[in-house]
C-alpha cells in the first residue's frame, strides 16, 4: 500500500516542485520557457561536478556542481548585469546574507557545510523586502541574496579556512580524500533552494508590504 501511494504521489511531487521553481524564475523576469530551460539544466547539471583546476586547500580538491551552484550563480549575475534588479539593494543583500551564513554555517564531516534549510530563505527574503524600493524588485534581490550570499558566506568563506577543510575530511580512510563539491546536492542544495524559496517568500510578502512603484 505504501509503495502504491509513493508511486502515485512521486510524479505529483516532482511536477509541483518544477512548477514552484518555474514560478520563482518567472517572478524574477524569466519567461516560462527560459524558466523550464534553467530547471532542466539544473536537474541535469546536478549530476556533474567540475573540479576547479590548480585549486586545492590542504591538498583537498574543490569542485563546483553545475546544477546546485554554477547555474544559480550565473542566473544571479545575469540579473545584475542586465539591470533586472536594484544593484545597490542586491549587493547589500549579498553582504548581509554572506555575513550571517558565515556565522551560522557548521562543517559536518561526511556531510559538508550545513545550515538549517529555513534560515537562508528567511534572511534573503527579508533582505528583498527591506532593501527593495518596490515590490517588483524584491524577488530579484531576494534571489541574488539567497544564492550569492549563501554561496559566499556558507561555502567560500569557510572553505578558504584550512582547519574547516580538515574537519570536513576528518576520518576519511582513503587517499587522496574526495573532492569537496560546492552545491553538490544539486537542486536540493542550499544555494539553489535558498534562491527559490526566498523569491517565493519575498513575492508573497511584497504584495502587502511594498508599494507598486519605486519611491521618487
DOPA-896560 format. One record per residue (C-alpha): residue number from 1; residue in one letter; x, y, z. Coordinates in nm, 3 decimals. Last residue first. Example, Ala and Ser with C-alpha at 12.3 -4.5 7.8 and 13.67 -1.06 7.14 Angstrom:
2
> resi, resn, u, v, w
> 2, S, 1.367, -0.106, 0.714
> 1, A, 1.230, -0.450, 0.780
This chain:
216
> resi, resn, u, v, w
> 216, X, 1.075, 5.912, -0.607
> 215, X, 0.993, 5.579, -0.443
> 214, X, 0.961, 5.300, -0.694
> 213, X, 0.608, 5.192, -0.785
> 212, X, 0.388, 4.908, -0.662
> 211, X, 0.440, 4.987, -0.295
> 210, X, 0.575, 4.726, -0.051
> 209, X, 0.425, 4.541, 0.245
> 208, X, 0.119, 4.352, 0.123
> 207, X, 0.223, 4.229, -0.219
> 206, X, 0.585, 4.221, -0.101
> 205, X, 0.508, 3.937, 0.142
> 204, X, 0.413, 3.691, -0.131
> 203, X, 0.694, 3.783, -0.367
> 202, X, 0.953, 3.784, -0.087
> 201, X, 0.856, 3.434, 0.029
> 200, X, 0.851, 3.289, -0.322
> 199, X, 1.180, 3.455, -0.416
> 198, X, 1.350, 3.342, -0.094
> 197, X, 1.233, 2.984, -0.155
> 196, X, 1.395, 2.975, -0.499
> 195, X, 1.720, 3.146, -0.401
> 194, X, 1.772, 2.940, -0.087
> 193, X, 1.685, 2.619, -0.274
> 192, X, 1.970, 2.654, -0.523
> 191, X, 2.242, 2.757, -0.276
> 190, X, 2.120, 2.520, -0.004
> 189, X, 2.143, 2.215, -0.226
> 188, X, 1.831, 2.028, -0.332
> 187, X, 1.873, 2.128, -0.696
> 186, X, 2.221, 1.975, -0.687
> 185, X, 2.339, 1.832, -0.356
> 184, X, 2.697, 1.914, -0.454
> 183, X, 2.646, 2.289, -0.438
> 182, X, 3.016, 2.334, -0.370
> 181, X, 3.180, 1.994, -0.414
> 180, X, 3.465, 1.888, -0.187
> 179, X, 3.667, 1.645, -0.395
> 178, X, 3.743, 1.317, -0.225
> 177, X, 4.045, 1.247, 0.001
> 176, X, 4.359, 1.111, -0.170
> 175, X, 4.395, 0.868, -0.013
> 174, X, 4.123, 0.673, 0.160
> 173, X, 4.005, 0.646, 0.518
> 172, X, 3.827, 0.976, 0.573
> 171, X, 3.815, 1.023, 0.950
> 170, X, 3.812, 1.401, 0.934
> 169, X, 3.752, 1.525, 0.579
> 168, X, 3.518, 1.807, 0.683
> 167, X, 3.735, 1.892, 0.984
> 166, X, 4.047, 1.926, 0.771
> 165, X, 3.858, 2.152, 0.532
> 164, X, 3.747, 2.371, 0.822
> 163, X, 4.104, 2.392, 0.951
> 162, X, 4.220, 2.515, 0.612
> 161, X, 3.990, 2.815, 0.611
> 160, X, 3.933, 2.907, 0.248
> 159, X, 3.645, 2.660, 0.253
> 158, X, 3.455, 2.853, 0.518
> 157, X, 3.446, 3.186, 0.334
> 156, X, 3.361, 3.012, 0.008
> 155, X, 3.083, 2.786, 0.133
> 154, X, 2.849, 2.940, 0.390
> 153, X, 2.922, 3.306, 0.328
> 152, X, 2.990, 3.319, -0.044
> 151, X, 2.749, 3.061, -0.181
> 150, X, 2.481, 3.153, 0.075
> 149, X, 2.507, 3.522, -0.014
> 148, X, 2.534, 3.459, -0.389
> 147, X, 2.224, 3.240, -0.394
> 146, X, 1.997, 3.385, -0.128
> 145, X, 2.095, 3.749, -0.177
> 144, X, 2.054, 3.717, -0.553
> 143, X, 1.714, 3.557, -0.516
> 142, X, 1.590, 3.804, -0.252
> 141, X, 1.706, 4.099, -0.462
> 140, X, 1.521, 3.951, -0.759
> 139, X, 1.204, 3.892, -0.556
> 138, X, 1.201, 4.244, -0.402
> 137, X, 1.244, 4.418, -0.737
> 136, X, 0.879, 4.436, -0.840
> 135, X, 0.754, 4.508, -0.487
> 134, X, 0.922, 4.848, -0.488
> 133, X, 1.223, 5.019, -0.330
> 132, X, 1.389, 4.691, -0.245
> 131, X, 1.626, 4.670, 0.055
> 130, X, 1.388, 4.570, 0.331
> 129, X, 1.167, 4.328, 0.139
> 128, X, 1.447, 4.160, -0.054
> 127, X, 1.663, 4.142, 0.259
> 126, X, 1.375, 3.974, 0.443
> 125, X, 1.352, 3.713, 0.168
> 124, X, 1.725, 3.651, 0.198
> 123, X, 1.707, 3.604, 0.576
> 122, X, 1.406, 3.373, 0.552
> 121, X, 1.546, 3.183, 0.255
> 120, X, 1.889, 3.135, 0.423
> 119, X, 1.744, 3.020, 0.761
> 118, X, 1.482, 2.762, 0.655
> 117, X, 1.720, 2.485, 0.544
> 116, X, 1.908, 2.476, 0.875
> 115, X, 2.270, 2.517, 0.763
> 114, X, 2.540, 2.265, 0.675
> 113, X, 2.894, 2.267, 0.541
> 112, X, 2.976, 1.917, 0.421
> 111, X, 2.800, 1.592, 0.508
> 110, X, 3.086, 1.347, 0.567
> 109, X, 3.233, 1.554, 0.848
> 108, X, 2.991, 1.834, 0.943
> 107, X, 3.104, 2.195, 0.899
> 106, X, 2.863, 2.447, 1.054
> 105, X, 2.703, 2.753, 0.895
> 104, X, 2.563, 3.021, 1.128
> 103, X, 2.841, 3.282, 1.134
> 102, X, 2.929, 3.254, 0.766
> 101, X, 2.561, 3.248, 0.679
> 100, X, 2.511, 3.576, 0.867
> 99, X, 2.797, 3.756, 0.693
> 98, X, 2.710, 3.627, 0.348
> 97, X, 2.342, 3.714, 0.396
> 96, X, 2.420, 4.075, 0.486
> 95, X, 2.679, 4.125, 0.212
> 94, X, 2.460, 3.962, -0.054
> 93, X, 2.163, 4.175, 0.049
> 92, X, 2.366, 4.496, 0.025
> 91, X, 2.485, 4.398, -0.321
> 90, X, 2.128, 4.328, -0.431
> 89, X, 1.998, 4.654, -0.288
> 88, X, 2.275, 4.850, -0.455
> 87, X, 2.213, 4.678, -0.789
> 86, X, 1.836, 4.715, -0.798
> 85, X, 1.731, 4.428, -1.021
> 84, X, 1.685, 4.334, -1.383
> 83, X, 1.976, 4.553, -1.491
> 82, X, 2.112, 4.302, -1.740
> 81, X, 2.438, 4.260, -1.547
> 80, X, 2.262, 4.217, -1.211
> 79, X, 2.003, 3.964, -1.322
> 78, X, 2.265, 3.778, -1.525
> 77, X, 2.494, 3.759, -1.219
> 76, X, 2.215, 3.594, -1.020
> 75, X, 2.136, 3.349, -1.303
> 74, X, 2.507, 3.262, -1.333
> 73, X, 2.528, 3.195, -0.958
> 72, X, 2.218, 2.973, -0.968
> 71, X, 2.364, 2.784, -1.270
> 70, X, 2.706, 2.725, -1.114
> 69, X, 2.595, 2.613, -0.769
> 68, X, 2.347, 2.327, -0.739
> 67, X, 2.303, 2.245, -1.105
> 66, X, 2.664, 2.274, -1.220
> 65, X, 2.826, 2.142, -0.903
> 64, X, 3.151, 2.317, -0.822
> 63, X, 3.473, 2.135, -0.735
> 62, X, 3.749, 2.178, -0.477
> 61, X, 4.044, 1.942, -0.433
> 60, X, 4.183, 1.865, -0.088
> 59, X, 4.560, 1.903, -0.051
> 58, X, 4.514, 2.141, 0.244
> 57, X, 4.305, 2.357, 0.013
> 56, X, 4.322, 2.284, -0.357
> 55, X, 4.287, 2.499, -0.666
> 54, X, 4.504, 2.433, -0.972
> 53, X, 4.198, 2.334, -1.173
> 52, X, 3.850, 2.377, -1.019
> 51, X, 3.689, 2.035, -1.045
> 50, X, 3.352, 2.041, -1.226
> 49, X, 3.082, 1.833, -1.059
> 48, X, 2.805, 1.696, -1.281
> 47, X, 2.492, 1.508, -1.172
> 46, X, 2.309, 1.820, -1.057
> 45, X, 2.373, 1.963, -1.403
> 44, X, 2.091, 1.754, -1.545
> 43, X, 1.845, 1.894, -1.291
> 42, X, 1.986, 2.247, -1.316
> 41, X, 1.981, 2.245, -1.694
> 40, X, 1.621, 2.127, -1.690
> 39, X, 1.531, 2.397, -1.436
> 38, X, 1.703, 2.670, -1.637
> 37, X, 1.528, 2.552, -1.954
> 36, X, 1.193, 2.547, -1.773
> 35, X, 1.246, 2.908, -1.663
> 34, X, 1.355, 3.014, -2.011
> 33, X, 1.038, 2.858, -2.148
> 32, X, 0.817, 3.029, -1.890
> 31, X, 0.984, 3.365, -1.949
> 30, X, 1.238, 3.497, -1.699
> 29, X, 1.184, 3.819, -1.503
> 28, X, 1.238, 3.747, -1.134
> 27, X, 0.881, 3.623, -1.081
> 26, X, 0.916, 3.388, -1.376
> 25, X, 1.208, 3.218, -1.203
> 24, X, 1.001, 3.162, -0.889
> 23, X, 0.708, 3.024, -1.088
> 22, X, 0.943, 2.779, -1.261
> 21, X, 1.058, 2.655, -0.920
> 20, X, 0.702, 2.615, -0.796
> 19, X, 0.606, 2.433, -1.117
> 18, X, 0.908, 2.202, -1.104
> 17, X, 0.847, 2.116, -0.739
> 16, X, 0.479, 2.050, -0.806
> 15, X, 0.564, 1.827, -1.102
> 14, X, 0.805, 1.624, -0.888
> 13, X, 0.555, 1.597, -0.601
> 12, X, 0.277, 1.485, -0.836
> 11, X, 0.504, 1.230, -1.003
> 10, X, 0.600, 1.094, -0.658
> 9, X, 0.249, 1.073, -0.514
> 8, X, 0.119, 0.782, -0.723
> 7, X, 0.431, 0.568, -0.692
> 6, X, 0.461, 0.661, -0.324
> 5, X, 0.100, 0.562, -0.255
> 4, X, 0.148, 0.231, -0.438
> 3, X, 0.460, 0.159, -0.233
> 2, X, 0.278, 0.240, 0.091
> 1, X, 0.000, 0.000, 0.000
